[in-house]
Every structure is written in structure tokens, then in C-alpha cells.
Amino acid sequence: MSEHPVAAAELAQLSYEDAREQLIAVVARLEAGGASLEESLALWERGEALATRCEEWLEGARKRLAAARDQPLEQG
């Protein structure tokens, strides 16, 4: 299933911290049980999208750190 364009745009605007907090909430709701199959599937899909967003942030941070390590120190 592809994500709705509005939801994808909203996800793209989330900070790492916001995406992580929302992912924690989704996991808690899934673990609590009691949701219908349809709601559980929607939560799972949202969780997957949030996890992907967190991974994007982390990968970006890794790249920035690697670039910073590769630059020579400037003498001031």
C-alpha cells in the first residue's frame, strides 16, 4: 500500500524527536491490543512510515558526522 500524499508530506516535516515519539505511541497502541484489524493495519503502516522517517534522520546525521570527520581542522 502506498501512503497518502498528505500523510507523506506531513511525515517529511517531522523532526526526529517528533517521529520517534509518535512511533512510541503507535507501538504502545499496538501492544495494548483491542484494535480492530483495520485499525491495527493502519497503525502498523503508520509505524513503518515513522520508523523510516527516523532512519532517514539518523542516516543524515551519520553522513554529517562522517563529513565533519573528513574535514581538516581549521587553525584560527
C-alpha positions as CSV (number, residue, x, y, z in Angstrom):
1,M,0.0,0.0,0.0
2,S,1.3,3.4,-0.9
3,E,1.0,6.2,1.6
4,H,-1.5,9.1,1.1
5,P,0.4,12.1,-0.3
6,V,-0.8,14.4,2.5
7,A,0.4,11.9,5.2
8,A,3.8,11.6,3.3
9,A,4.2,15.4,3.3
10,E,3.3,15.6,7.0
11,L,5.9,12.9,7.8
12,A,8.6,14.7,5.9
13,Q,8.1,17.7,8.1
14,L,8.6,15.8,11.4
15,S,11.7,16.2,13.4
16,Y,13.5,13.1,14.6
17,E,12.1,13.6,18.1
18,D,8.5,14.0,17.0
19,A,8.7,11.0,14.7
20,R,10.2,8.9,17.5
21,E,7.5,10.0,20.0
22,Q,4.8,9.2,17.5
23,L,6.3,5.8,16.8
24,I,6.5,5.0,20.5
25,A,2.8,5.9,20.8
26,V,1.9,3.7,17.8
27,V,3.8,0.7,19.3
28,A,2.1,1.2,22.6
29,R,-1.3,1.2,21.0
30,L,-0.5,-2.0,19.0
31,E,0.9,-3.7,22.1
32,A,-2.1,-2.8,24.1
33,G,-4.3,-4.7,21.7
34,G,-8.0,-4.3,21.3
35,A,-7.9,-2.5,18.0
36,S,-9.8,-3.8,15.0
37,L,-7.9,-5.5,12.2
38,E,-8.3,-2.4,10.0
39,E,-7.1,-0.1,12.8
40,S,-4.2,-2.4,13.5
41,L,-3.1,-2.4,9.9
42,A,-3.3,1.4,9.7
43,L,-1.3,1.7,12.9
44,W,1.3,-0.8,11.5
45,E,1.6,1.2,8.3
46,R,2.0,4.5,10.2
47,G,4.6,2.9,12.4
48,E,6.6,1.7,9.4
49,A,6.5,5.1,7.9
50,L,7.5,6.7,11.2
51,A,10.4,4.2,11.5
52,T,11.5,5.0,8.0
53,R,11.5,8.8,8.8
54,C,13.6,8.2,12.0
55,E,16.1,6.1,9.9
56,E,16.3,9.0,7.4
57,W,17.2,11.4,10.1
58,L,19.8,9.1,11.6
59,E,21.4,8.4,8.2
60,G,21.6,12.1,7.6
61,A,23.2,12.6,11.0
62,R,25.7,9.8,10.2
63,K,26.6,11.5,6.9
64,R,27.1,14.9,8.6
65,L,29.4,13.3,11.2
66,A,31.4,11.5,8.5
67,A,31.8,14.7,6.5
68,A,32.8,16.6,9.6
69,R,35.4,13.9,10.5
70,D,36.8,14.0,7.0
71,Q,37.4,17.8,7.1
72,P,40.7,19.1,8.3
73,L,40.7,21.2,11.5
74,E,40.9,24.9,10.8
75,Q,43.5,26.9,12.7
76,G,42.0,30.1,13.9
